[in-house]
Amino acid sequence: MIPVSVEKPVPAAAIPANGPNVTLARQPPAGPAVKSKTVLVGFDFGTNKSCILAGFAGNTDIAVSKVVPTVVGYVKDGIVDGIVAGNRSILFGDDALQNMLHTRLIFPLADGVISQPDAARDFLKHLRTLADPAGTAEIRAVVGIPANATEQAREDIRRCAFGVFDRILLIPEPFLAALGYRDDGRLGQPNYIDPVVNSLFVDIGGGTSDVCLVQGYFPKPDDQISIAFAGDAIDSILQEDLNRIYPNNGLSKIKVREIKEANGYVGPSRKPLDVKVVIGGKSHTLELGDVLAKAGNALIDKLYPAITTLIQRASSDSVVTLLQNIIVTGGGSQIKGIDTLLQKKLTDDGFESPKVRLAGQDYKRYVALGALKAARAARENQWQVLLG
Amino acid sequence: LNSLELPLSLHLSSDSSHWDAVRQIYRRMSVLRATGHVADAEVLETSYQQALTLARRRADSDTEEAAILAAENERVASAVMLADLLVPLLAERLGQRPVPSGPTNPRTVAKKENEGPAAADLPTVTTPPRPADGGVPGIADLIDGMLAQESPRAERSIRR
């Protein structure tokens, strides 16, 4: 697990005066041709939230640990000086969301892959400033990609990363989640099942849900299933139903997501489930028991067949232990009841004593942590150098 | 085989010359076509035309354009020929089916660090490593497994 104390602030002297969310114009100049130090980065490029962990090569400290909403805000023309802190022209993450009135918000990813290349590139540049505020280090980044990502999706990441990261490795996210979830301190203990040895990882993100057999070797394509149905799809169902039941509710996409994150669940309808919202400046209470159940259970309908498919592909020697080690991670792991429902469905379908667990409170960081572990372990000839 | 690992070709930064961009995209398209990925090459056509238009605007003559395209054609043809020669030689020397040790998918845009002569790129992994005794290979070995999985596609492409 990630020690609580790993998040260490970058030395203040190294941070640009305007804080981590710098404008592009204020970025440090490009580093010298020969870079004096190497920073390793584990990067989870998520559709809704991204996580970056970084540390210097040669030690195990994590110098930077940030979760940043994957959004770029381009400040609109004509905004009066002083409205946006530092009069920045581009904002990132929470800063962008907090200034949404004054910015044009762009979400660089959709369905787990880059859909807005320019914004994605700006976002990566911003993350680089977090990992290397001075702009002088060589940056080597392991970047998580959806299971079964297409060549085009990989290509798009490389294009955006060119000139931002010096070397990269693209590795499927569920495998990185298993690496990140692995408790290295307990390896070898008799009662500890190493998730890298034998587990089924279910990583539910914003754009995709990835299911992956991790069995001590690098997962083959047949060991991974990626479904283009995840948090965003649940939001869409929720918003459609809200618009149908409560026309002209005016609830934004971001507000709907907040409602889901606070109240989302799967399983039988929990009525009444009252949710307070402000519509047209007035407080309203909406009964969302059925709506939330429908949206959440739609995910289960898509996810469960993928899980059983992969379980049935596991060898007879490994499947019993595998069933004890089904781990749900990603933002979707926060949907109430998802572990219980999946376990019940597996049990009802006759699978042998299945045990479905949630990855826990660090779910946002496991992919990035696995990526950082991979970055630290990668051999020199495994890195890909992006050349212009 | 590493001739397939080409520089990133699509980044048209304001710092690089326009002809450099033309050269890189054209090289990528040539490799894709040479390895049977015609549709992928066509995807790059728009970027290529944009880069070419920009470069032509600043060109005094079309001599440079012709020279660049000819050089890239020659370069790709030489690389394919070299790969054709090396594959059976390496297979014979190793006594096994050759599998590149790195990502040699034609669409891979990266170049391995410390790339040396062909002999330095001999395969080190032929199949994804599996634990024989219940143990787990190291993370680097697992990454090797990932890279080895990417290579058969490239190999098939070369043999088309």
Interface residues (C-beta under 8 A of the other chain):
Chain A: E151 Q152 R154 E155 R158 R159 F162 G163 R167 I168 L169 I171 F175 L179 D194 V196 V197 G216 Y217 F218 K220 P221 K373 A374 A377 A378 R379 E380 N381 Q382 W383 Q384 V385 L386 L387 G388
Chain B: P7 L8 L10 H11 S13 S16 D20 Q24 D40 V43 S101 G102 P103 N105 R107 T108 V109 A110 K111 K112 E113 N114 P128 P129 R130 P131 G134 G135 V136 P137 G138 I139 A140 L142 I143 D144 G145 M146 L147 Q149
